[in-house]
Amino acid sequence: MSLFRKITLLLAIISIFLFSYRLMNENFDPLPNFIFYFLPVVFLLFGFENVKAKHRSEGFIYLLTFVIGFSIVIRDLFNLI
């Protein structure tokens, strides 16, 4: 199992834990826009994994999605400061 696949699996397990805890506890709110911070990391890992597996066009689409999502997250973070 590659390192990218292990990290993606770990992120999926953390997501399942957070979503399950949110279903049980209505007052739990880790971050209002948690999904927007989390998705670019997932797209980055999917992109690296696909480029490594010789699925270059699909991998570059994931990496382009990461760049767009990450730039939006950075812009929003600087607007909060």
Secondary structure as the mmCIF struct_conf table of DSSP 4:
data_model
#
loop_
_struct_conf.conf_type_id
_struct_conf.id
_struct_conf.beg_label_comp_id
_struct_conf.beg_label_asym_id
_struct_conf.beg_label_seq_id
_struct_conf.end_label_comp_id
_struct_conf.end_label_asym_id
_struct_conf.end_label_seq_id
HELX_RH_AL_P HELX_RH_AL_P1 LEU A 3 MET A 24
TURN_TY1_P TURN_TY1_P1 GLU A 26 ASN A 27
BEND BEND1 PRO A 30 PRO A 30
TURN_TY1_P TURN_TY1_P2 PRO A 32 ASN A 33
HELX_RH_AL_P HELX_RH_AL_P2 PHE A 34 LYS A 52
TURN_TY1_P TURN_TY1_P3 ALA A 53 LYS A 54
HELX_RH_AL_P HELX_RH_AL_P3 ARG A 56 LEU A 80
#
